[in-house]
Amino acid sequence: MSAPLQFSILLPLVRPRGLILAHNMNGRMADPKYIQAITTNPELETLLLLQEGAGISVTMKKR
């Protein structure tokens, strides 16, 4: 199952201020569709960390 599909199933289950963490978020391994989904949705706040290594994303559902 693709990361964007998993995300679309998971997001409605996350409570407001809940977090979604993802690993392997560097430029070589991350799914561009997933990155677009977590960075363009106005209901989410996303940080991309440790991009030099494996990379981690931390996404918070605002409401």
WOGI-V457314 format. One record per residue. RES is the residue in one letter. PHI is phi in radians with two decimals (* if undefined). Layout:
BEGIN
res=RES phi=PHI
res=RES phi=PHI
END
This chain:
BEGIN
res=M phi=*
res=S phi=-1.28
res=A phi=-1.07
res=P phi=-1.09
res=L phi=-1.19
res=Q phi=-1.03
res=F phi=-1.08
res=S phi=-1.14
res=I phi=-1.36
res=L phi=-1.30
res=L phi=-0.93
res=P phi=-1.11
res=L phi=-1.51
res=V phi=-1.45
res=R phi=-1.29
res=P phi=-0.97
res=R phi=1.21
res=G phi=-1.35
res=L phi=-1.95
res=I phi=-2.15
res=L phi=-1.92
res=A phi=-2.41
res=H phi=-1.91
res=N phi=1.02
res=M phi=-1.79
res=N phi=-1.47
res=G phi=-1.06
res=R phi=-1.41
res=M phi=-1.89
res=A phi=-1.27
res=D phi=-1.36
res=P phi=-1.00
res=K phi=-1.20
res=Y phi=-1.19
res=I phi=-1.04
res=Q phi=-1.08
res=A phi=-1.10
res=I phi=-1.50
res=T phi=-1.82
res=T phi=-1.87
res=N phi=-1.37
res=P phi=-1.18
res=E phi=-1.48
res=L phi=-2.15
res=E phi=-2.13
res=T phi=-2.21
res=L phi=-2.06
res=L phi=-1.88
res=L phi=-2.05
res=L phi=0.95
res=Q phi=-1.15
res=E phi=-1.26
res=G phi=-1.75
res=A phi=-1.20
res=G phi=1.49
res=I phi=-2.39
res=S phi=-1.98
res=V phi=-2.13
res=T phi=-2.08
res=M phi=-1.92
res=K phi=-1.45
res=K phi=-1.22
res=R phi=-2.51
END
